[in-house]
């Protein structure tokens, strides 16, 4: 589900994380600075950073495929970086 699909696109990153805390298990983003902007350990969510050239599906899809092979590495309150 995307942020837009969830009806949460009007929230800033901090507001968004507070809203979804406890509602979702995993937060996937392409925001390369999320770990510097937010205290990820404060949220009971596993975070995934997909390092792709852009957020265009053609760039994200190969990285997302690599993420799916690493799902067992997810930990709540931590960031998993997938390149």
C-alpha positions in Angstrom: 0.0 0.0 0.0 1.4 3.4 -0.9 1.1 6.5 1.4 -1.5 7.8 -1.1 -3.5 4.6 -1.1 -3.6 4.8 2.7 -4.9 8.4 2.5 -1.9 9.8 4.3 -0.2 11.8 1.6 -0.8 15.1 3.3 1.5 14.3 6.2 5.1 15.2 6.6 7.6 12.4 7.4 7.5 12.8 11.1 3.7 13.1 11.2 3.4 10.1 8.8 5.5 7.9 11.0 3.5 8.8 14.1 0.3 8.0 12.3 1.4 4.6 11.1 3.3 3.5 14.2 1.5 0.3 15.4 -0.6 0.2 12.3 1.9 -1.3 9.8 4.9 -3.6 10.2 7.2 -2.3 7.5 7.8 1.2 6.0 9.6 1.2 2.6 11.1 4.4 1.3 13.5 5.7 -1.3 14.2 8.8 1.0 18.0 8.5 1.4 18.1 10.8 4.4 15.3 9.3 6.5 17.7 7.9 9.1 19.2 11.4 9.6 15.8 13.2 9.7 13.9 10.8 12.0 14.6 8.8 15.1 13.7 5.4 13.6 14.2 3.6 16.9 11.2 5.5 18.3 8.8 3.7 16.0 7.7 0.1 16.3 8.1 -0.5 12.6 10.8 -2.1 10.4 12.3 0.4 7.9 13.6 -0.3 4.5 15.6 2.1 2.3 15.6 1.1 -1.3 18.6 2.9 -2.8 17.6 3.4 -6.4 18.5 6.0 -9.0 15.0 7.5 -8.7 11.5 6.6 -7.4 10.5 5.7 -11.0 9.2 2.1 -11.0 11.8 1.1 -13.6 14.5 2.1 -11.2 12.8 0.8 -8.0 11.7 -2.6 -9.3 15.2 -4.3 -9.4 16.0 -3.0 -5.9 12.6 -4.2 -4.6 13.4 -7.6 -6.0 16.7 -7.7 -4.1 14.8 -6.6 -0.9 12.4 -9.5 -1.2 15.4 -11.9 -0.9 16.4 -10.1 2.4 13.0 -9.9 4.1 14.2 -12.2 6.9 16.7 -9.4 7.9 13.9 -7.0 8.9 14.0 -5.8 12.5 11.6 -3.4 14.1 13.0 0.0 15.0 15.9 -0.5 12.5 16.7 0.4 9.0 17.5 -2.2 6.3 19.3 -0.6 3.3 19.0 -2.4 0.0 21.0 -1.4 -3.0 
